[in-house]
Amino acid sequence: MDQARIQELSQHIVGESREFILEPNRLHTYCKNENGETEEYFRYEIISSTRRRYSRQNGNMRSISILFAIVAVIELLLSIFIQSNECIGFAILLFGVSVILFSVYLLRKRSFVILDLLNSNKSIMFLANKPSAEQLDKFLTSLFIARNQYLRHNYFESPSDISRGESLARLKWLLQENVITQIEYESEKAIIEANRKIDHNE
């Protein structure tokens, strides 16, 4: 069943498109690229509060394009020295190949902002500058607000049917994930401890 959409982010680059949709209790993702199409749902419980950056590029293609450019310059200097039009033509050809290779390298270069998933080796990857760095940052801010509101609503106040240890573990998890502050953690921990003493006395 479809859920209400809080906010959406669309990212497009040559040969690839990504859609991210914030829903009340999860992030809905859709990706289409040369490998096919994937659609996934990530509950807020497993999305980490930290983000990291990653760049993916083909260093070999860049090196080859630079090599072609160097050879083109050498060929051009040689053609000037021996006054050969054929060498000039060959130098222009090599330089053209260098430009094409470097253009392909730039087109295939990717920069990502990554959110790791808790207790998993998987992650959620956002294109770093699409449609812009500011719009991505705005979306991620909304994501963490929605995530924190959901986690606070569902996990901050422990139900009476779970143990003290589970309550404290849940509280520590919320603190580690920046859902609650240190002050809130200490306050709620004191309440749990006080309730334990009351139950023990009874």
C-alpha positions in Angstrom: 0.0 0.0 0.0 1.4 3.4 -0.9 2.2 5.8 1.9 2.0 9.5 2.1 5.0 11.2 0.5 6.8 13.8 2.7 9.4 14.9 0.1 11.0 13.7 -3.1 14.4 14.0 -4.7 15.2 13.2 -8.4 18.7 12.8 -9.6 19.7 12.4 -13.2 23.1 11.9 -14.9 24.2 10.4 -18.2 22.9 6.8 -18.3 21.5 6.9 -14.8 18.5 8.2 -12.8 17.7 7.9 -9.1 14.5 8.7 -7.2 14.2 9.1 -3.4 10.9 9.4 -1.6 10.5 10.1 2.1 7.5 8.3 3.6 6.4 8.4 7.3 8.3 5.3 8.3 10.8 4.6 5.5 12.8 5.8 2.5 11.6 4.6 -0.8 14.3 4.4 -3.5 14.2 3.7 -7.3 17.4 3.5 -9.4 17.7 2.9 -13.2 21.1 2.5 -14.9 22.9 0.4 -17.4 22.6 -2.7 -15.1 18.8 -2.4 -15.0 16.2 -1.1 -12.5 16.0 -1.6 -8.7 13.3 -0.5 -6.2 14.0 -0.7 -2.5 12.4 0.3 0.8 14.6 1.2 3.9 12.9 1.5 7.3 14.2 4.4 9.4 15.4 2.0 12.0 18.3 0.8 9.8 19.4 4.1 8.3 22.6 5.4 10.0 22.8 9.0 11.2 26.2 9.5 9.7 27.1 10.3 6.1 30.3 9.9 4.1 31.6 10.8 0.7 32.9 8.6 -2.1 34.2 9.2 -5.6 34.2 6.6 -8.3 36.4 7.2 -11.4 38.3 5.3 -14.1 41.9 6.3 -13.4 43.2 4.2 -16.3 41.1 6.2 -18.9 42.4 9.5 -17.5 46.0 8.2 -17.6 45.6 7.1 -21.2 44.1 10.4 -22.3 47.0 12.3 -20.7 49.4 9.9 -22.5 47.8 10.6 -25.8 48.0 14.4 -25.2 51.8 14.1 -24.3 52.4 12.1 -27.5 50.4 14.6 -29.5 52.6 17.5 -28.2 55.8 15.5 -29.0 54.5 14.7 -32.5 53.6 18.4 -33.0 57.1 19.6 -31.9 58.7 17.0 -34.1 56.5 18.1 -37.1 57.6 21.7 -36.6 61.3 20.6 -36.4 61.2 18.5 -39.6 58.5 20.7 -41.2 56.2 17.8 -42.0 52.4 18.3 -42.6 51.8 14.6 -42.1 53.1 14.7 -38.6 51.0 17.8 -37.8 47.9 15.9 -39.0 48.9 12.9 -36.9 49.4 15.2 -33.8 45.9 16.7 -34.3 44.4 13.2 -34.5 46.2 12.1 -31.3 45.0 15.3 -29.5 41.5 14.6 -30.7 41.6 11.1 -29.3 42.9 12.5 -26.0 40.0 15.0 -25.7 37.5 12.2 -26.4 39.0 9.9 -23.8 39.1 12.6 -21.2 35.5 13.6 -22.0 34.4 10.0 -21.4 36.3 10.0 -18.2 34.5 13.1 -17.0 31.1 11.8 -18.0 31.7 8.5 -16.1 33.2 10.1 -13.0 30.8 9.9 -10.1 30.8 11.5 -6.6 28.4 10.2 -4.0 27.1 10.9 -0.5 26.6 7.6 1.3 24.4 6.6 4.2 25.4 3.3 5.6 22.8 0.9 6.9 23.0 -0.4 10.5 24.1 -4.0 10.9 24.5 -4.4 7.1 27.2 -4.1 4.5 24.7 -2.3 2.2 24.4 1.5 1.9 22.2 4.2 0.2 24.1 6.2 -2.4 23.1 9.7 -3.5 24.8 11.5 -6.4 26.6 14.3 -4.6 25.8 17.3 -6.8 22.5 16.4 -8.4 20.4 18.4 -9.0 22.7 20.5 -6.8 24.6 20.1 -3.6 22.2 22.5 -1.8 19.1 20.5 -2.8 20.7 17.2 -1.8 21.6 18.7 1.6 18.1 20.0 2.0 16.7 16.5 1.2 19.1 14.8 3.6 18.1 17.3 6.4 14.5 16.4 5.8 15.3 12.7 5.8 17.0 12.9 9.2 14.2 15.1 10.6 11.6 12.5 9.4 13.7 9.6 10.7 14.3 11.2 14.1 10.7 12.1 14.6 9.7 8.5 13.7 12.3 6.9 16.0 11.5 9.3 18.9 7.8 8.6 18.6 8.2 4.8 18.4 11.2 4.1 20.7 11.9 7.0 23.2 9.3 6.0 25.8 9.7 2.3 26.5 6.6 0.2 26.9 6.1 -1.5 30.3 6.3 -5.0 28.9 10.0 -4.8 28.0 12.8 -5.3 30.4 15.0 -2.7 32.0 18.0 -3.9 29.9 16.1 -3.6 26.7 14.8 -0.1 27.7 18.4 1.1 28.4 19.8 -0.5 25.2 17.0 1.2 23.2 17.8 4.5 24.9 21.5 4.2 24.3 20.8 3.4 20.6 18.7 6.6 20.3 21.5 8.6 21.8 24.2 7.1 19.5 22.0 7.8 16.5 21.6 11.5 17.5 17.8 11.1 17.9 17.9 12.3 21.5 20.3 14.6 23.4 22.6 13.6 26.3 20.2 15.4 28.7 17.2 13.5 27.4 19.2 10.3 27.7 20.1 10.9 31.4 16.6 12.0 32.3 14.9 9.0 30.8 17.5 6.7 32.2 16.8 8.1 35.7 13.1 7.4 35.2 13.8 3.8 34.1 16.0 3.3 37.1 13.4 4.8 39.5 10.6 2.6 38.1 12.9 -0.4 38.6 13.3 0.4 42.2 9.6 0.9 42.7 8.9 -2.5 41.1 11.6 -4.1 43.2 10.1 -2.7 46.4 6.7 -3.9 45.5 
